[in-house]
């Protein structure tokens, strides 16, 4: 006898059995039974990407057993708010001659090579009399899904003509796609084997991964504030009063590639800093408690766009193409008309001012204790940020610091993200408060097509087919 197949492992054993009965044959047979284990839980090491429905989970049993495989179920997490959906439609021209009494309102149609499912209603406004109308506004009834570029908007019917409008897509992270691959091999003798696997393309596009994202391995953290009034908060402030705020983000999103060799310890470094300055309870958000700071590894959420020098360079180039500031002079903007700033080089923000909008700084960014910013701050390039605390300056929105090139002179892209630098002295009433109205909504204004992914497809599951 060369092997034994376990048909039924039984239950209730607390120690290894010492003998087996019902086995007969020639010669002397010896067995060494050992207790097995049931599967109690499964730890999710990476959330993957691209799911439109909850995937199935499969397990394989060990060699030499006919026991029933374990079973499990999955639950999808929420996507970024408005990602791939039409958020607004702005009427550029109301047209003429529409008559709702005779012809009804015109039909609004969205045309796109990417997304689908969006619907909207045209709202007519009378002009000069009750029989003459123009398109005054458009109400988005269904935001659709999967849009990566702004769709075309057309109006038909209604008895009039000339109406035109522009749609804006929420440019959150594109979760990519899941593919099911099946392969069969056959030998010259006719033996066959089949295998199947589910693979996913990596996420791409802009994605807010925390109130503060320290985007790179082994960051250089000189100081963090020691003030009792200092906080980094990943809970969505939702200052615009949106019906659905975004899910809670971590206070700090870190970067640790699980495939790095040698391994990096960025997350633990930032946890240690937060624990000591000014303490865990001042870093509030996903996974945080009064004794555990909210610091989470954001690697799987960053994707190719937010987690590579090539992706981040493409993102800040898109901001540069749409900037509203002149040269390297900062435009502070207003709450109603936020600015889009691209600063090539170093920048110091001081005084009692407040800025609104998007701010990209490719060199070193220095902020003073009383200067505040509502919006997105991307310190991408040198990846060097310092804040002289002691005042009440707040960053409301989100902030990301990343080192993507060798130095500020040559600006050659690194093959992988370098180590960012952060030094925050003092503290006072300073802090960072996540707010999707000033983060996700602001970045949706940037028309951006993420570069194609160079990362391999991620294997989600593998199974052998009979």
Secondary structure, 3 states (H helix, E strand, C coil): CCCCCECCCCCCCCCCCCCCCCCCCCCCCCCCCCCCCCCCCCCCCCCCCCCCCCCCCCCCCCCCECCCCCCCCCCCCCCCCCCCCEEEEEEEEEEECECHHHHCCCEEEEECCCCEEEEEEEEEEECCCCCCEEEEEEEEEEEEECCCCCCEEEEECCCCEEEEEEEEECCCCECCCEEEEEEEEECCCCCEEEEEEEEECCCECCCCCEEEEEECCCCEECCCCCCCCCEEECCCCCCCCCCCCCCCCEEEEECCCCCCCCCCCHHHHHHHHHHHCCCHHHEECCCCCCCCCCEEECHHHHHHHHCCHHHHHHHHHHHHHCCCCCCCCCCCCCCCCCEEEEECCCEEECCCCEEEEEEEECCEEEEECCCEEEEEEEEEECCEEEEECCCCCEEEEEEEEEEEECCCCCCCEEEEEECCEEEEECCCCCEEEECCCCCHHHHCCCCCCCCCCCCCCEEEEEEEEC
